[in-house]
Amino acid sequence: MLVPALFFNVFPFQNRIFSIRAYAKRSYRLPTFNDLYYTDMGNALLTPESALQYNVGFVVEKDWYKGFLRHFRWQTDGYYNSVHDKIVAYPKGQQFRWTMLNLGKVHIKGIDVETELAVAPVQDLVISGRLQYTYQDARDVTDPADTYYRDQIPYIPWHSGSAILGLNYRQWDMNYSFIYAGERYNQQVNIAYNYMPAWYTSDMSLSRRFSLKGMEIKTTLEVNNLLDPHDDVILNYPMPGRNFAISLNFEL
């Protein structure tokens, strides 16, 4: 199959801080071996997925090598995809086991916004942050006779995002991450019975690097699901509660 693509990227100003980009392409995806045959999940009747994808966006990015401000980046992309035989992993049937399915035709439109910032308020201390937000409208438009025609496809939230904060001071690193997924539906029909509320989770880690007899050693303490919510990520399957991990890495 022919899969043509056209990419466009231009820097309208001499300093190259600001760029505009766009693309239009046709993509084709064959089911993987696991998609087809993985135990209890595979579906040997899957057909290949094809899509027409359109994207336009811009990037603002600049680095500084001294002073308070060290890095800034802002990226925004708007996109539209028309997908035929979309391959999805979908929990259904007995005990909501994951099953690979084709959705006949799906129209997806959305916007991605991402920003990064790094500052150095004092010597040897760098504070960095990253925010990401996605809006995605993904509708099943296979057959107007279906009760779920033009409904949002299962488990795709309209709003999602993440936030990451990092501190680096000499051999010490501390990171905090927050992940959010908004409201969505667990079945193809978007009715109140199938509605699922938003979920979120927070993770934190602290690590220390040091050298010992020619070895580089890094020890890390992690706290996952810091605030300990028990929201359902998949229907009837809540996320794990707060948990801890310690790791020790050696480089010779």
C-alpha positions as CSV (number, residue, x, y, z in Angstrom):
1,M,0.0,0.0,0.0
2,L,1.2,3.5,-0.9
3,V,1.6,5.7,2.3
4,P,2.5,9.2,1.1
5,A,3.3,12.0,3.6
6,L,4.0,15.7,3.3
7,F,5.8,17.6,6.0
8,F,6.3,21.3,6.4
9,N,8.5,23.1,8.9
10,V,9.5,26.8,8.6
11,F,11.3,29.3,10.8
12,P,9.8,32.7,9.9
13,F,12.3,34.7,12.0
14,Q,16.1,34.8,11.8
15,N,16.7,33.8,15.4
16,R,14.9,30.4,14.9
17,I,13.2,30.7,18.3
18,F,9.8,30.3,16.7
19,S,8.8,27.6,14.1
20,I,5.6,26.6,12.4
21,R,5.0,23.0,11.3
22,A,2.4,21.0,9.6
23,Y,2.0,17.6,8.0
24,A,-0.5,15.5,6.1
25,K,0.1,11.8,5.8
26,R,-1.5,8.4,5.2
27,S,-0.6,5.7,7.7
28,Y,-1.1,1.9,7.6
29,R,-0.8,-0.4,10.6
30,L,-0.8,-4.1,10.5
31,P,-1.9,-6.0,13.7
32,T,1.0,-7.3,15.7
33,F,1.5,-10.9,16.6
34,N,0.3,-10.2,20.1
35,D,-2.8,-8.3,18.8
36,L,-3.7,-11.4,16.8
37,Y,-2.7,-14.3,19.0
38,Y,-1.9,-13.3,22.6
39,T,-3.7,-15.6,25.0
40,D,-7.1,-14.4,26.1
41,M,-6.6,-11.1,24.4
42,G,-5.7,-11.7,20.8
43,N,-8.1,-11.6,17.9
44,A,-7.1,-13.5,14.8
45,L,-9.8,-11.8,12.8
46,L,-8.3,-8.3,13.1
47,T,-7.9,-6.4,9.9
48,P,-5.2,-3.7,9.2
49,E,-5.8,-0.1,10.3
50,S,-5.5,2.8,7.9
51,A,-5.7,6.5,8.6
52,L,-5.4,10.0,7.1
53,Q,-3.7,12.3,9.5
54,Y,-3.5,16.1,9.5
55,N,-1.6,18.2,11.9
56,V,-0.6,21.9,12.3
57,G,1.2,23.5,15.1
58,F,4.0,25.8,16.3
59,V,7.0,25.7,18.7
60,V,8.7,28.4,20.7
61,E,12.0,27.3,22.2
62,K,15.0,29.0,23.7
63,D,18.0,28.0,25.9
64,W,20.2,30.2,28.1
65,Y,23.6,29.1,29.5
66,K,23.7,31.5,32.4
67,G,21.4,33.6,34.6
68,F,18.1,32.7,36.2
69,L,16.2,31.4,33.2
70,R,17.8,28.4,31.5
71,H,15.2,26.8,29.2
72,F,11.8,27.6,27.9
73,R,9.6,25.7,25.4
74,W,6.0,26.0,24.3
75,Q,4.5,23.6,21.8
76,T,0.9,23.5,20.5
77,D,-0.5,21.1,17.9
78,G,-4.0,20.7,16.5
79,Y,-4.8,17.5,14.6
80,Y,-7.5,15.6,12.8
81,N,-7.5,11.9,12.0
82,S,-9.9,9.8,9.9
83,V,-9.2,6.2,10.9
84,H,-10.6,3.1,9.2
85,D,-10.7,-0.3,11.1
86,K,-9.1,1.3,14.2
87,I,-7.4,-1.3,16.3
88,V,-8.2,-0.9,20.0
89,A,-7.7,-2.9,23.2
90,Y,-11.2,-3.0,24.8
91,P,-12.3,-4.8,28.0
92,K,-15.6,-6.5,27.4
93,G,-17.3,-9.8,27.9
94,Q,-16.9,-12.1,30.9
95,Q,-14.9,-10.4,33.7
96,F,-14.1,-7.5,31.3
97,R,-11.1,-9.3,29.8
98,W,-9.1,-7.2,27.4
99,T,-9.9,-8.0,23.8
100,M,-8.4,-6.6,20.5
101,L,-11.1,-5.2,18.2
102,N,-11.5,-3.2,15.0
103,L,-13.8,-0.1,15.1
104,G,-15.1,0.5,11.6
105,K,-14.5,4.2,11.2
106,V,-13.4,6.8,13.8
107,H,-12.9,10.5,13.5
108,I,-10.5,12.0,15.9
109,K,-9.8,15.7,16.5
110,G,-7.9,17.3,19.2
111,I,-5.2,19.6,20.5
112,D,-2.0,19.0,22.4
113,V,-0.3,21.8,24.5
114,E,3.0,21.3,26.2
115,T,5.3,23.7,28.0
116,E,8.7,23.3,29.7
117,L,10.6,25.7,32.0
118,A,13.9,25.5,33.8
119,V,15.4,28.0,36.1
120,A,18.6,28.2,38.3
121,P,17.8,30.4,41.3
122,V,21.1,29.7,43.1
123,Q,24.3,28.1,42.1
124,D,24.1,24.3,41.4
125,L,20.3,24.3,41.8
126,V,18.2,23.7,38.8
127,I,14.4,23.6,39.0
128,S,12.5,22.3,36.0
129,G,8.8,21.9,35.2
130,R,6.7,20.4,32.4
131,L,3.0,20.8,31.8
132,Q,1.1,18.8,29.2
133,Y,-2.6,19.0,28.3
134,T,-4.6,17.0,25.6
135,Y,-8.1,17.5,24.4
136,Q,-9.3,14.6,22.2
137,D,-12.7,14.0,20.6
138,A,-12.7,10.5,19.2
139,R,-16.1,9.5,17.7
140,D,-17.3,6.2,16.3
141,V,-18.9,7.1,12.9
142,T,-19.1,3.6,11.5
143,D,-22.9,3.3,10.9
144,P,-25.6,5.9,11.5
145,A,-27.9,3.0,12.5
146,D,-25.8,2.2,15.6
147,T,-27.0,3.4,19.0
148,Y,-23.5,4.6,19.7
149,Y,-23.1,6.5,16.4
150,R,-21.0,9.6,17.0
151,D,-20.4,8.6,20.6
152,Q,-16.9,8.9,22.2
153,I,-15.1,5.6,21.9
154,P,-14.5,3.6,25.1
155,Y,-11.9,4.7,27.7
156,I,-10.8,7.8,25.7
157,P,-11.2,10.9,28.0
158,W,-11.9,14.3,26.4
159,H,-9.4,15.9,28.8
160,S,-6.1,14.6,30.1
161,G,-2.8,16.0,31.2
162,S,0.3,15.7,33.3
163,A,2.6,17.9,35.4
164,I,6.2,17.1,36.3
165,L,8.4,19.1,38.7
166,G,12.1,18.3,39.1
167,L,14.9,19.7,41.4
168,N,18.5,19.0,40.8
169,Y,21.1,20.0,43.3
170,R,24.6,18.7,42.8
171,Q,24.3,14.9,43.3
172,W,20.7,15.0,44.5
173,D,17.5,14.7,42.3
174,M,13.9,15.0,43.4
175,N,11.0,14.5,41.0
176,Y,7.2,14.9,41.4
177,S,4.7,13.8,38.7
178,F,1.0,14.2,38.5
179,I,-1.2,12.4,35.9
180,Y,-4.8,13.2,35.2
181,A,-7.4,11.5,33.0
182,G,-10.8,13.1,32.7
183,E,-14.3,11.7,32.4
184,R,-14.9,8.9,29.9
185,Y,-17.2,5.9,29.1
186,N,-16.5,2.2,29.5
187,Q,-18.8,1.0,26.7
188,Q,-19.5,2.2,23.2
189,V,-22.9,3.7,24.2
190,N,-22.4,7.0,26.0
191,I,-25.1,6.7,28.6
192,A,-25.1,7.5,32.4
193,Y,-24.7,3.8,33.3
194,N,-21.4,3.6,31.4
195,Y,-20.0,6.8,32.7
196,M,-16.7,6.8,34.5
197,P,-15.4,9.8,36.5
198,A,-11.9,11.2,36.2
199,W,-8.9,9.6,37.9
200,Y,-5.5,11.0,38.9
201,T,-2.3,9.8,40.5
202,S,0.9,11.4,42.0
203,D,4.3,9.9,42.3
204,M,7.5,11.2,43.9
205,S,11.1,10.1,43.9
206,L,14.4,11.2,45.6
207,S,17.7,10.0,44.3
208,R,21.4,10.5,45.2
209,R,24.4,9.8,42.9
210,F,27.9,9.1,44.2
211,S,31.2,7.5,43.2
212,L,32.9,4.6,44.9
213,K,36.1,2.9,43.8
214,G,35.5,3.8,40.2
215,M,31.8,2.9,40.2
216,E,29.0,5.3,39.6
217,I,26.2,4.5,42.1
218,K,22.6,5.8,42.2
219,T,20.2,5.1,44.9
220,T,16.5,6.0,44.6
221,L,13.5,6.1,46.9
222,E,10.1,6.1,45.2
223,V,6.6,6.7,46.5
224,N,3.9,5.8,44.0
225,N,0.2,7.0,44.2
226,L,1.3,9.4,46.9
227,L,-2.2,10.8,47.7
228,D,-3.7,7.2,47.7
229,P,-6.9,7.6,45.7
230,H,-8.5,4.3,44.6
231,D,-10.2,5.4,41.4
232,D,-11.1,2.9,38.7
233,V,-8.8,3.2,35.8
234,I,-10.7,0.3,34.1
235,L,-14.2,-0.6,35.4
236,N,-14.0,-2.7,38.6
237,Y,-10.2,-2.5,38.6
238,P,-9.0,0.3,40.9
239,M,-5.5,1.6,40.8
240,P,-3.0,0.2,43.3
241,G,-2.8,2.0,46.6
242,R,0.2,3.9,47.9
243,N,3.4,1.9,47.5
244,F,7.1,2.3,48.0
245,A,10.2,1.2,46.2
246,I,14.0,1.4,46.7
247,S,16.4,0.9,43.9
248,L,20.2,0.8,43.7
249,N,22.0,1.1,40.3
250,F,25.7,0.5,39.6
251,E,27.7,1.6,36.6
252,L,31.2,0.1,36.2
